[in-house]
Amino acid sequence: MSQIDESKVRRWDQHGREHVVRVQRTGVQRTIECDTCGWRKGAQFLPWLKAEEHLAEAHQATVDPAGAEPSR
């Protein structure tokens, strides 16, 4: 039986709204899914980078919670 691991990529847009993409791993398979719009994609390589790209392109969410505060 494969173990399922899940992590999240969180970014905020210029209006202070949080957007989350979940990266789920089952064995060597990785699936990324956006909580905001339901976008879903399989990603074998660099799933976190693809998640960040989706958030930036689709939602203009680029503020990293681990980095700077959202600008106002």
Distance bins in CASP14 RR format, pairs under 12 A and 6 or more apart:
PFRMAT RR
TARGET T0000
AUTHOR 0000-0000-0000
RMODE 2
METHOD distances of the structure
MODEL  1
1 26 0 0 0 0 0 1 0 0 0 0 0
1 27 0 0 0 0 0 1 0 0 0 0 0
2 24 0 0 0 0 0 1 0 0 0 0 0
2 25 0 0 0 0 1 0 0 0 0 0 0
2 26 1 0 1 0 0 0 0 0 0 0 0
2 27 1 0 1 0 0 0 0 0 0 0 0
2 28 0 0 0 0 1 0 0 0 0 0 0
2 29 0 0 0 0 1 0 0 0 0 0 0
3 24 0 0 0 0 0 1 0 0 0 0 0
3 25 0 0 0 0 1 0 0 0 0 0 0
3 26 1 0 0 1 0 0 0 0 0 0 0
3 27 1 0 0 1 0 0 0 0 0 0 0
3 28 0 0 0 0 0 1 0 0 0 0 0
3 29 0 0 0 0 0 1 0 0 0 0 0
4 22 0 0 0 0 0 1 0 0 0 0 0
4 23 0 0 0 0 0 1 0 0 0 0 0
4 24 1 0 0 1 0 0 0 0 0 0 0
4 25 1 0 0 1 0 0 0 0 0 0 0
4 26 1 0 1 0 0 0 0 0 0 0 0
4 27 0 0 0 0 1 0 0 0 0 0 0
4 29 0 0 0 0 1 0 0 0 0 0 0
4 30 0 0 0 0 0 1 0 0 0 0 0
4 31 0 0 0 0 0 1 0 0 0 0 0
5 22 0 0 0 0 0 1 0 0 0 0 0
5 23 0 0 0 0 1 0 0 0 0 0 0
5 24 1 0 0 1 0 0 0 0 0 0 0
5 25 1 0 1 0 0 0 0 0 0 0 0
5 26 0 0 0 0 1 0 0 0 0 0 0
5 27 0 0 0 0 1 0 0 0 0 0 0
5 28 0 0 0 0 0 1 0 0 0 0 0
5 29 0 0 0 0 0 1 0 0 0 0 0
5 30 0 0 0 0 1 0 0 0 0 0 0
5 31 0 0 0 0 0 1 0 0 0 0 0
5 47 0 0 0 0 0 1 0 0 0 0 0
6 20 0 0 0 0 0 1 0 0 0 0 0
6 21 0 0 0 0 0 1 0 0 0 0 0
6 22 1 0 1 0 0 0 0 0 0 0 0
6 23 1 0 0 1 0 0 0 0 0 0 0
6 24 1 0 1 0 0 0 0 0 0 0 0
6 25 1 0 0 1 0 0 0 0 0 0 0
6 26 0 0 0 0 1 0 0 0 0 0 0
6 30 0 0 0 0 0 1 0 0 0 0 0
6 31 0 0 0 0 1 0 0 0 0 0 0
6 32 0 0 0 0 0 1 0 0 0 0 0
6 33 0 0 0 0 1 0 0 0 0 0 0
6 35 0 0 0 0 0 1 0 0 0 0 0
6 47 0 0 0 0 0 1 0 0 0 0 0
7 20 0 0 0 0 0 1 0 0 0 0 0
7 21 0 0 0 0 1 0 0 0 0 0 0
7 22 1 0 0 1 0 0 0 0 0 0 0
7 23 1 0 1 0 0 0 0 0 0 0 0
7 24 0 0 0 0 1 0 0 0 0 0 0
7 25 0 0 0 0 1 0 0 0 0 0 0
7 30 0 0 0 0 1 0 0 0 0 0 0
7 31 0 0 0 0 0 1 0 0 0 0 0
7 32 0 0 0 0 0 1 0 0 0 0 0
7 33 0 0 0 0 0 1 0 0 0 0 0
7 47 0 0 0 0 1 0 0 0 0 0 0
7 48 1 0 0 1 0 0 0 0 0 0 0
7 51 0 0 0 0 1 0 0 0 0 0 0
8 18 0 0 0 0 0 1 0 0 0 0 0
8 19 0 0 0 0 0 1 0 0 0 0 0
8 20 1 0 1 0 0 0 0 0 0 0 0
8 21 1 0 0 1 0 0 0 0 0 0 0
8 22 1 0 1 0 0 0 0 0 0 0 0
8 23 1 0 0 1 0 0 0 0 0 0 0
8 24 0 0 0 0 1 0 0 0 0 0 0
8 32 0 0 0 0 0 1 0 0 0 0 0
8 33 0 0 0 0 0 1 0 0 0 0 0
8 34 0 0 0 0 0 1 0 0 0 0 0
8 35 0 0 0 0 1 0 0 0 0 0 0
8 47 0 0 0 0 0 1 0 0 0 0 0
8 48 0 0 0 0 1 0 0 0 0 0 0
8 51 0 0 0 0 1 0 0 0 0 0 0
8 52 0 0 0 0 0 1 0 0 0 0 0
8 55 0 0 0 0 0 1 0 0 0 0 0
8 65 0 0 0 0 0 1 0 0 0 0 0
8 66 0 0 0 0 0 1 0 0 0 0 0
9 18 0 0 0 0 0 1 0 0 0 0 0
9 19 0 0 0 0 1 0 0 0 0 0 0
9 20 1 0 0 1 0 0 0 0 0 0 0
9 21 1 0 1 0 0 0 0 0 0 0 0
9 22 0 0 0 0 1 0 0 0 0 0 0
9 23 1 0 0 1 0 0 0 0 0 0 0
9 24 0 0 0 0 0 1 0 0 0 0 0
9 32 0 0 0 0 1 0 0 0 0 0 0
9 33 0 0 0 0 0 1 0 0 0 0 0
9 34 0 0 0 0 1 0 0 0 0 0 0
9 35 0 0 0 0 0 1 0 0 0 0 0
9 36 0 0 0 0 0 1 0 0 0 0 0
9 43 0 0 0 0 0 1 0 0 0 0 0
9 46 0 0 0 0 0 1 0 0 0 0 0
9 47 0 0 0 0 1 0 0 0 0 0 0
9 48 1 0 1 0 0 0 0 0 0 0 0
9 49 0 0 0 0 1 0 0 0 0 0 0
9 50 0 0 0 0 1 0 0 0 0 0 0
9 51 1 0 1 0 0 0 0 0 0 0 0
9 52 1 0 1 0 0 0 0 0 0 0 0
9 53 0 0 0 0 0 1 0 0 0 0 0
9 54 0 0 0 0 1 0 0 0 0 0 0
9 55 1 0 0 1 0 0 0 0 0 0 0
9 56 0 0 0 0 0 1 0 0 0 0 0
9 59 0 0 0 0 0 1 0 0 0 0 0
9 61 0 0 0 0 1 0 0 0 0 0 0
9 62 0 0 0 0 0 1 0 0 0 0 0
9 64 0 0 0 0 1 0 0 0 0 0 0
9 65 0 0 0 0 0 1 0 0 0 0 0
9 66 0 0 0 0 0 1 0 0 0 0 0
10 16 0 0 0 0 0 1 0 0 0 0 0
10 17 0 0 0 0 0 1 0 0 0 0 0
10 18 1 0 0 1 0 0 0 0 0 0 0
10 19 1 0 0 1 0 0 0 0 0 0 0
10 20 1 0 1 0 0 0 0 0 0 0 0
10 21 0 0 0 0 1 0 0 0 0 0 0
10 22 0 0 0 0 0 1 0 0 0 0 0
10 23 0 0 0 0 0 1 0 0 0 0 0
10 34 0 0 0 0 0 1 0 0 0 0 0
10 35 0 0 0 0 1 0 0 0 0 0 0
10 36 0 0 0 0 0 1 0 0 0 0 0
10 48 0 0 0 0 0 1 0 0 0 0 0
10 51 0 0 0 0 1 0 0 0 0 0 0
10 52 0 0 0 0 0 1 0 0 0 0 0
10 55 0 0 0 0 1 0 0 0 0 0 0
10 59 0 0 0 0 0 1 0 0 0 0 0
10 61 0 0 0 0 1 0 0 0 0 0 0
10 62 0 0 0 0 0 1 0 0 0 0 0
10 63 0 0 0 0 1 0 0 0 0 0 0
10 64 1 0 0 1 0 0 0 0 0 0 0
10 65 1 0 1 0 0 0 0 0 0 0 0
10 66 0 0 0 0 1 0 0 0 0 0 0
10 67 0 0 0 0 0 1 0 0 0 0 0
10 70 0 0 0 0 0 1 0 0 0 0 0
11 17 0 0 0 0 1 0 0 0 0 0 0
11 18 1 0 0 1 0 0 0 0 0 0 0
11 19 1 0 1 0 0 0 0 0 0 0 0
11 20 0 0 0 0 1 0 0 0 0 0 0
11 21 0 0 0 0 1 0 0 0 0 0 0
11 34 0 0 0 0 0 1 0 0 0 0 0
11 35 0 0 0 0 0 1 0 0 0 0 0
11 36 0 0 0 0 0 1 0 0 0 0 0
11 48 0 0 0 0 0 1 0 0 0 0 0
11 51 0 0 0 0 1 0 0 0 0 0 0
11 52 1 0 0 1 0 0 0 0 0 0 0
11 53 0 0 0 0 0 1 0 0 0 0 0
11 54 0 0 0 0 1 0 0 0 0 0 0
11 55 1 0 1 0 0 0 0 0 0 0 0
11 56 1 0 0 1 0 0 0 0 0 0 0
11 57 0 0 0 0 0 1 0 0 0 0 0
11 58 0 0 0 0 0 1 0 0 0 0 0
11 59 1 0 0 1 0 0 0 0 0 0 0
11 60 0 0 0 0 1 0 0 0 0 0 0
11 61 1 1 0 0 0 0 0 0 0 0 0
11 62 1 0 1 0 0 0 0 0 0 0 0
11 63 1 0 0 1 0 0 0 0 0 0 0
11 64 1 0 0 1 0 0 0 0 0 0 0
11 65 1 0 0 1 0 0 0 0 0 0 0
11 66 0 0 0 0 0 1 0 0 0 0 0
11 67 0 0 0 0 0 1 0 0 0 0 0
11 68 0 0 0 0 0 1 0 0 0 0 0
11 70 0 0 0 0 1 0 0 0 0 0 0
12 18 1 0 1 0 0 0 0 0 0 0 0
12 19 1 0 0 1 0 0 0 0 0 0 0
12 20 0 0 0 0 0 1 0 0 0 0 0
12 36 0 0 0 0 0 1 0 0 0 0 0
12 55 0 0 0 0 1 0 0 0 0 0 0
12 56 0 0 0 0 0 1 0 0 0 0 0
12 59 0 0 0 0 1 0 0 0 0 0 0
12 60 0 0 0 0 1 0 0 0 0 0 0
12 61 1 0 1 0 0 0 0 0 0 0 0
12 62 0 0 0 0 1 0 0 0 0 0 0
12 63 1 0 1 0 0 0 0 0 0 0 0
12 64 0 0 0 0 1 0 0 0 0 0 0
12 65 1 0 0 1 0 0 0 0 0 0 0
12 66 0 0 0 0 0 1 0 0 0 0 0
12 67 0 0 0 0 0 1 0 0 0 0 0
12 68 0 0 0 0 0 1 0 0 0 0 0
12 69 0 0 0 0 1 0 0 0 0 0 0
12 70 1 0 1 0 0 0 0 0 0 0 0
12 71 0 0 0 0 1 0 0 0 0 0 0
12 72 0 0 0 0 0 1 0 0 0 0 0
13 19 1 0 0 1 0 0 0 0 0 0 0
13 20 0 0 0 0 0 1 0 0 0 0 0
13 36 0 0 0 0 1 0 0 0 0 0 0
13 55 0 0 0 0 1 0 0 0 0 0 0
13 56 0 0 0 0 1 0 0 0 0 0 0
13 57 0 0 0 0 0 1 0 0 0 0 0
13 58 0 0 0 0 0 1 0 0 0 0 0
13 59 1 0 1 0 0 0 0 0 0 0 0
13 60 1 0 1 0 0 0 0 0 0 0 0
13 61 1 0 1 0 0 0 0 0 0 0 0
13 62 1 0 0 1 0 0 0 0 0 0 0
13 63 1 0 0 1 0 0 0 0 0 0 0
13 70 0 0 0 0 1 0 0 0 0 0 0
13 71 0 0 0 0 0 1 0 0 0 0 0
14 56 0 0 0 0 0 1 0 0 0 0 0
14 59 0 0 0 0 0 1 0 0 0 0 0
14 60 1 0 0 1 0 0 0 0 0 0 0
14 61 0 0 0 0 1 0 0 0 0 0 0
14 62 0 0 0 0 1 0 0 0 0 0 0
14 63 1 0 0 1 0 0 0 0 0 0 0
14 70 1 0 0 1 0 0 0 0 0 0 0
14 71 1 0 0 1 0 0 0 0 0 0 0
14 72 0 0 0 0 1 0 0 0 0 0 0
15 59 0 0 0 0 0 1 0 0 0 0 0
15 60 0 0 0 0 1 0 0 0 0 0 0
15 61 0 0 0 0 1 0 0 0 0 0 0
15 63 0 0 0 0 0 1 0 0 0 0 0
15 70 0 0 0 0 1 0 0 0 0 0 0
15 71 0 0 0 0 0 1 0 0 0 0 0
15 72 0 0 0 0 1 0 0 0 0 0 0
16 59 0 0 0 0 0 1 0 0 0 0 0
16 60 0 0 0 0 0 1 0 0 0 0 0
16 61 0 0 0 0 1 0 0 0 0 0 0
16 62 0 0 0 0 0 1 0 0 0 0 0
16 63 1 0 0 1 0 0 0 0 0 0 0
16 65 0 0 0 0 0 1 0 0 0 0 0
16 69 0 0 0 0 0 1 0 0 0 0 0
16 70 1 0 1 0 0 0 0 0 0 0 0
16 71 0 0 0 0 1 0 0 0 0 0 0
16 72 0 0 0 0 1 0 0 0 0 0 0
17 35 0 0 0 0 0 1 0 0 0 0 0
17 36 0 0 0 0 1 0 0 0 0 0 0
17 55 0 0 0 0 0 1 0 0 0 0 0
17 59 0 0 0 0 1 0 0 0 0 0 0
17 60 0 0 0 0 1 0 0 0 0 0 0
17 61 1 0 0 1 0 0 0 0 0 0 0
17 63 0 0 0 0 0 1 0 0 0 0 0
17 70 0 0 0 0 1 0 0 0 0 0 0
18 34 0 0 0 0 0 1 0 0 0 0 0
18 35 0 0 0 0 1 0 0 0 0 0 0
18 36 0 0 0 0 1 0 0 0 0 0 0
18 55 0 0 0 0 0 1 0 0 0 0 0
18 59 0 0 0 0 0 1 0 0 0 0 0
18 61 1 0 0 1 0 0 0 0 0 0 0
18 63 0 0 0 0 1 0 0 0 0 0 0
18 64 0 0 0 0 0 1 0 0 0 0 0
18 65 0 0 0 0 1 0 0 0 0 0 0
18 70 0 0 0 0 1 0 0 0 0 0 0
19 34 1 0 0 1 0 0 0 0 0 0 0
19 35 1 0 0 1 0 0 0 0 0 0 0
19 36 1 0 1 0 0 0 0 0 0 0 0
19 37 0 0 0 0 1 0 0 0 0 0 0
19 38 0 0 0 0 0 1 0 0 0 0 0
19 39 0 0 0 0 0 1 0 0 0 0 0
19 51 0 0 0 0 1 0 0 0 0 0 0
19 52 0 0 0 0 0 1 0 0 0 0 0
19 54 0 0 0 0 1 0 0 0 0 0 0
19 55 1 0 1 0 0 0 0 0 0 0 0
19 56 0 0 0 0 1 0 0 0 0 0 0
19 57 0 0 0 0 0 1 0 0 0 0 0
19 58 0 0 0 0 1 0 0 0 0 0 0
19 59 1 0 1 0 0 0 0 0 0 0 0
19 60 0 0 0 0 1 0 0 0 0 0 0
19 61 1 0 1 0 0 0 0 0 0 0 0
19 62 0 0 0 0 1 0 0 0 0 0 0
19 63 0 0 0 0 1 0 0 0 0 0 0
19 64 0 0 0 0 0 1 0 0 0 0 0
19 65 0 0 0 0 0 1 0 0 0 0 0
19 70 0 0 0 0 0 1 0 0 0 0 0
20 32 0 0 0 0 0 1 0 0 0 0 0
20 33 0 0 0 0 1 0 0 0 0 0 0
20 34 1 0 0 1 0 0 0 0 0 0 0
20 35 1 0 1 0 0 0 0 0 0 0 0
20 36 1 0 0 1 0 0 0 0 0 0 0
20 37 0 0 0 0 0 1 0 0 0 0 0
20 38 0 0 0 0 0 1 0 0 0 0 0
20 39 0 0 0 0 0 1 0 0 0 0 0
20 51 0 0 0 0 1 0 0 0 0 0 0
20 52 0 0 0 0 0 1 0 0 0 0 0
20 54 0 0 0 0 0 1 0 0 0 0 0
20 55 0 0 0 0 1 0 0 0 0 0 0
20 59 0 0 0 0 0 1 0 0 0 0 0
20 61 0 0 0 0 1 0 0 0 0 0 0
20 65 0 0 0 0 0 1 0 0 0 0 0
21 30 0 0 0 0 0 1 0 0 0 0 0
21 31 0 0 0 0 0 1 0 0 0 0 0
21 32 1 0 1 0 0 0 0 0 0 0 0
21 33 1 0 0 1 0 0 0 0 0 0 0
21 34 1 0 1 0 0 0 0 0 0 0 0
21 35 1 0 0 1 0 0 0 0 0 0 0
21 36 0 0 0 0 1 0 0 0 0 0 0
21 37 0 0 0 0 1 0 0 0 0 0 0
21 38 0 0 0 0 1 0 0 0 0 0 0
21 39 0 0 0 0 1 0 0 0 0 0 0
21 40 0 0 0 0 1 0 0 0 0 0 0
21 41 0 0 0 0 1 0 0 0 0 0 0
21 42 0 0 0 0 0 1 0 0 0 0 0
21 43 0 0 0 0 0 1 0 0 0 0 0
21 47 0 0 0 0 1 0 0 0 0 0 0
21 48 0 0 0 0 1 0 0 0 0 0 0
21 49 0 0 0 0 0 1 0 0 0 0 0
21 50 0 0 0 0 1 0 0 0 0 0 0
21 51 1 1 0 0 0 0 0 0 0 0 0
21 52 0 0 0 0 1 0 0 0 0 0 0
21 53 0 0 0 0 1 0 0 0 0 0 0
21 54 1 0 0 1 0 0 0 0 0 0 0
21 55 1 0 0 1 0 0 0 0 0 0 0
21 56 0 0 0 0 0 1 0 0 0 0 0
21 57 0 0 0 0 0 1 0 0 0 0 0
21 58 0 0 0 0 1 0 0 0 0 0 0
21 59 0 0 0 0 1 0 0 0 0 0 0
21 61 0 0 0 0 1 0 0 0 0 0 0
22 30 0 0 0 0 0 1 0 0 0 0 0
22 31 0 0 0 0 1 0 0 0 0 0 0
22 32 1 0 0 1 0 0 0 0 0 0 0
22 33 1 0 1 0 0 0 0 0 0 0 0
22 34 0 0 0 0 1 0 0 0 0 0 0
22 35 1 0 0 1 0 0 0 0 0 0 0
22 36 0 0 0 0 0 1 0 0 0 0 0
22 38 0 0 0 0 0 1 0 0 0 0 0
22 39 0 0 0 0 0 1 0 0 0 0 0
22 40 0 0 0 0 1 0 0 0 0 0 0
22 41 0 0 0 0 0 1 0 0 0 0 0
22 43 0 0 0 0 0 1 0 0 0 0 0
22 47 0 0 0 0 1 0 0 0 0 0 0
22 48 0 0 0 0 0 1 0 0 0 0 0
22 51 0 0 0 0 1 0 0 0 0 0 0
22 54 0 0 0 0 0 1 0 0 0 0 0
22 55 0 0 0 0 0 1 0 0 0 0 0
23 29 0 0 0 0 0 1 0 0 0 0 0
23 30 1 0 0 1 0 0 0 0 0 0 0
23 31 1 0 0 1 0 0 0 0 0 0 0
23 32 1 0 1 0 0 0 0 0 0 0 0
23 33 0 0 0 0 1 0 0 0 0 0 0
23 34 0 0 0 0 0 1 0 0 0 0 0
23 35 0 0 0 0 0 1 0 0 0 0 0
23 40 0 0 0 0 0 1 0 0 0 0 0
23 41 0 0 0 0 0 1 0 0 0 0 0
23 42 0 0 0 0 1 0 0 0 0 0 0
23 43 1 0 0 1 0 0 0 0 0 0 0
23 44 0 0 0 0 0 1 0 0 0 0 0
23 46 0 0 0 0 0 1 0 0 0 0 0
23 47 1 0 1 0 0 0 0 0 0 0 0
23 48 1 0 0 1 0 0 0 0 0 0 0
23 49 0 0 0 0 0 1 0 0 0 0 0
23 50 0 0 0 0 1 0 0 0 0 0 0
23 51 1 0 1 0 0 0 0 0 0 0 0
23 52 0 0 0 0 0 1 0 0 0 0 0
23 54 0 0 0 0 0 1 0 0 0 0 0
23 55 0 0 0 0 0 1 0 0 0 0 0
24 30 1 0 0 1 0 0 0 0 0 0 0
24 31 1 0 1 0 0 0 0 0 0 0 0
24 32 1 0 0 1 0 0 0 0 0 0 0
24 33 1 0 0 1 0 0 0 0 0 0 0
24 40 0 0 0 0 0 1 0 0 0 0 0
24 41 0 0 0 0 0 1 0 0 0 0 0
24 42 0 0 0 0 1 0 0 0 0 0 0
24 43 0 0 0 0 0 1 0 0 0 0 0
24 47 0 0 0 0 1 0 0 0 0 0 0
24 51 0 0 0 0 0 1 0 0 0 0 0
25 31 0 0 0 0 1 0 0 0 0 0 0
25 32 0 0 0 0 0 1 0 0 0 0 0
25 42 0 0 0 0 0 1 0 0 0 0 0
25 43 0 0 0 0 1 0 0 0 0 0 0
25 44 0 0 0 0 0 1 0 0 0 0 0
25 47 0 0 0 0 1 0 0 0 0 0 0
25 48 0 0 0 0 0 1 0 0 0 0 0
26 42 0 0 0 0 0 1 0 0 0 0 0
27 44 0 0 0 0 0 1 0 0 0 0 0
28 42 0 0 0 0 0 1 0 0 0 0 0
28 43 0 0 0 0 0 1 0 0 0 0 0
28 44 1 0 0 1 0 0 0 0 0 0 0
28 45 0 0 0 0 0 1 0 0 0 0 0
28 47 0 0 0 0 0 1 0 0 0 0 0
29 41 0 0 0 0 0 1 0 0 0 0 0
29 42 1 0 0 1 0 0 0 0 0 0 0
29 43 0 0 0 0 1 0 0 0 0 0 0
29 44 1 0 0 1 0 0 0 0 0 0 0
29 45 0 0 0 0 0 1 0 0 0 0 0
29 47 0 0 0 0 0 1 0 0 0 0 0
30 40 0 0 0 0 0 1 0 0 0 0 0
30 41 0 0 0 0 1 0 0 0 0 0 0
30 42 1 0 0 1 0 0 0 0 0 0 0
30 43 1 0 1 0 0 0 0 0 0 0 0
30 44 1 0 0 1 0 0 0 0 0 0 0
30 45 0 0 0 0 1 0 0 0 0 0 0
30 46 0 0 0 0 1 0 0 0 0 0 0
30 47 1 0 1 0 0 0 0 0 0 0 0
30 48 0 0 0 0 1 0 0 0 0 0 0
30 49 0 0 0 0 0 1 0 0 0 0 0
30 50 0 0 0 0 1 0 0 0 0 0 0
30 51 0 0 0 0 1 0 0 0 0 0 0
31 38 0 0 0 0 0 1 0 0 0 0 0
31 39 0 0 0 0 0 1 0 0 0 0 0
31 40 1 0 0 1 0 0 0 0 0 0 0
31 41 1 0 0 1 0 0 0 0 0 0 0
31 42 1 0 1 0 0 0 0 0 0 0 0
31 43 1 0 0 1 0 0 0 0 0 0 0
31 44 0 0 0 0 0 1 0 0 0 0 0
31 47 0 0 0 0 1 0 0 0 0 0 0
31 50 0 0 0 0 0 1 0 0 0 0 0
31 51 0 0 0 0 0 1 0 0 0 0 0
32 38 0 0 0 0 0 1 0 0 0 0 0
32 39 0 0 0 0 1 0 0 0 0 0 0
32 40 1 0 0 1 0 0 0 0 0 0 0
32 41 1 0 1 0 0 0 0 0 0 0 0
32 42 1 0 0 1 0 0 0 0 0 0 0
32 43 1 0 1 0 0 0 0 0 0 0 0
32 44 0 0 0 0 0 1 0 0 0 0 0
32 45 0 0 0 0 0 1 0 0 0 0 0
32 46 0 0 0 0 0 1 0 0 0 0 0
32 47 1 0 1 0 0 0 0 0 0 0 0
32 48 0 0 0 0 1 0 0 0 0 0 0
32 49 0 0 0 0 0 1 0 0 0 0 0
32 50 1 0 1 0 0 0 0 0 0 0 0
32 51 1 0 1 0 0 0 0 0 0 0 0
32 52 0 0 0 0 0 1 0 0 0 0 0
32 53 0 0 0 0 0 1 0 0 0 0 0
32 54 1 0 0 1 0 0 0 0 0 0 0
32 55 0 0 0 0 0 1 0 0 0 0 0
33 39 1 0 0 1 0 0 0 0 0 0 0
33 40 1 0 1 0 0 0 0 0 0 0 0
33 41 1 0 0 1 0 0 0 0 0 0 0
33 42 0 0 0 0 1 0 0 0 0 0 0
33 43 0 0 0 0 0 1 0 0 0 0 0
33 47 0 0 0 0 0 1 0 0 0 0 0
33 50 0 0 0 0 0 1 0 0 0 0 0
33 51 0 0 0 0 1 0 0 0 0 0 0
33 54 0 0 0 0 1 0 0 0 0 0 0
34 40 1 0 0 1 0 0 0 0 0 0 0
34 41 0 0 0 0 1 0 0 0 0 0 0
34 50 0 0 0 0 0 1 0 0 0 0 0
34 51 0 0 0 0 1 0 0 0 0 0 0
34 52 0 0 0 0 0 1 0 0 0 0 0
34 53 0 0 0 0 0 1 0 0 0 0 0
34 54 1 0 0 1 0 0 0 0 0 0 0
34 55 1 0 0 1 0 0 0 0 0 0 0
34 57 0 0 0 0 0 1 0 0 0 0 0
34 58 1 0 0 1 0 0 0 0 0 0 0
34 59 1 0 0 1 0 0 0 0 0 0 0
34 61 0 0 0 0 1 0 0 0 0 0 0
35 51 0 0 0 0 0 1 0 0 0 0 0
35 54 0 0 0 0 0 1 0 0 0 0 0
35 55 0 0 0 0 0 1 0 0 0 0 0
35 59 0 0 0 0 0 1 0 0 0 0 0
35 61 0 0 0 0 0 1 0 0 0 0 0
36 51 0 0 0 0 0 1 0 0 0 0 0
36 54 0 0 0 0 1 0 0 0 0 0 0
36 55 0 0 0 0 1 0 0 0 0 0 0
36 58 1 0 0 1 0 0 0 0 0 0 0
36 59 1 0 0 1 0 0 0 0 0 0 0
36 60 0 0 0 0 0 1 0 0 0 0 0
36 61 0 0 0 0 1 0 0 0 0 0 0
37 54 0 0 0 0 1 0 0 0 0 0 0
37 55 0 0 0 0 0 1 0 0 0 0 0
37 57 0 0 0 0 0 1 0 0 0 0 0
37 58 1 0 0 1 0 0 0 0 0 0 0
37 59 1 0 0 1 0 0 0 0 0 0 0
37 61 0 0 0 0 0 1 0 0 0 0 0
38 54 0 0 0 0 0 1 0 0 0 0 0
38 58 0 0 0 0 0 1 0 0 0 0 0
38 59 0 0 0 0 0 1 0 0 0 0 0
39 50 0 0 0 0 0 1 0 0 0 0 0
39 51 0 0 0 0 1 0 0 0 0 0 0
39 53 0 0 0 0 0 1 0 0 0 0 0
39 54 1 0 0 1 0 0 0 0 0 0 0
39 55 0 0 0 0 1 0 0 0 0 0 0
39 57 0 0 0 0 0 1 0 0 0 0 0
39 58 1 0 0 1 0 0 0 0 0 0 0
39 59 0 0 0 0 1 0 0 0 0 0 0
40 47 0 0 0 0 0 1 0 0 0 0 0
40 50 0 0 0 0 0 1 0 0 0 0 0
40 51 0 0 0 0 0 1 0 0 0 0 0
40 54 0 0 0 0 0 1 0 0 0 0 0
41 47 0 0 0 0 1 0 0 0 0 0 0
41 50 1 0 0 1 0 0 0 0 0 0 0
41 51 0 0 0 0 1 0 0 0 0 0 0
41 53 0 0 0 0 0 1 0 0 0 0 0
41 54 1 0 0 1 0 0 0 0 0 0 0
41 58 0 0 0 0 0 1 0 0 0 0 0
42 50 0 0 0 0 1 0 0 0 0 0 0
42 51 0 0 0 0 0 1 0 0 0 0 0
42 54 0 0 0 0 0 1 0 0 0 0 0
43 49 0 0 0 0 1 0 0 0 0 0 0
43 50 1 0 1 0 0 0 0 0 0 0 0
43 51 0 0 0 0 1 0 0 0 0 0 0
43 52 0 0 0 0 0 1 0 0 0 0 0
43 53 0 0 0 0 0 1 0 0 0 0 0
43 54 0 0 0 0 0 1 0 0 0 0 0
44 50 0 0 0 0 0 1 0 0 0 0 0
46 52 0 0 0 0 1 0 0 0 0 0 0
46 53 0 0 0 0 1 0 0 0 0 0 0
47 53 0 0 0 0 0 1 0 0 0 0 0
47 54 0 0 0 0 0 1 0 0 0 0 0
48 54 0 0 0 0 0 1 0 0 0 0 0
48 55 0 0 0 0 0 1 0 0 0 0 0
48 64 0 0 0 0 0 1 0 0 0 0 0
49 55 0 0 0 0 0 1 0 0 0 0 0
49 56 0 0 0 0 0 1 0 0 0 0 0
50 56 0 0 0 0 0 1 0 0 0 0 0
50 57 0 0 0 0 0 1 0 0 0 0 0
50 58 0 0 0 0 0 1 0 0 0 0 0
51 57 0 0 0 0 0 1 0 0 0 0 0
51 58 0 0 0 0 0 1 0 0 0 0 0
51 59 0 0 0 0 0 1 0 0 0 0 0
51 61 0 0 0 0 0 1 0 0 0 0 0
52 58 0 0 0 0 0 1 0 0 0 0 0
52 59 0 0 0 0 0 1 0 0 0 0 0
52 61 0 0 0 0 1 0 0 0 0 0 0
52 62 0 0 0 0 1 0 0 0 0 0 0
52 63 0 0 0 0 0 1 0 0 0 0 0
52 64 0 0 0 0 1 0 0 0 0 0 0
53 59 0 0 0 0 0 1 0 0 0 0 0
53 61 0 0 0 0 0 1 0 0 0 0 0
53 62 0 0 0 0 0 1 0 0 0 0 0
54 60 0 0 0 0 0 1 0 0 0 0 0
54 61 0 0 0 0 1 0 0 0 0 0 0
54 62 0 0 0 0 0 1 0 0 0 0 0
55 61 1 0 1 0 0 0 0 0 0 0 0
55 62 1 0 0 1 0 0 0 0 0 0 0
55 63 0 0 0 0 1 0 0 0 0 0 0
55 64 0 0 0 0 0 1 0 0 0 0 0
55 65 0 0 0 0 0 1 0 0 0 0 0
56 62 1 0 1 0 0 0 0 0 0 0 0
56 63 0 0 0 0 0 1 0 0 0 0 0
56 64 0 0 0 0 0 1 0 0 0 0 0
61 70 0 0 0 0 1 0 0 0 0 0 0
62 68 0 0 0 0 0 1 0 0 0 0 0
62 70 0 0 0 0 1 0 0 0 0 0 0
62 71 0 0 0 0 0 1 0 0 0 0 0
63 69 1 0 0 1 0 0 0 0 0 0 0
63 70 1 0 1 0 0 0 0 0 0 0 0
63 71 1 0 0 1 0 0 0 0 0 0 0
63 72 0 0 0 0 0 1 0 0 0 0 0
64 70 0 0 0 0 0 1 0 0 0 0 0
END
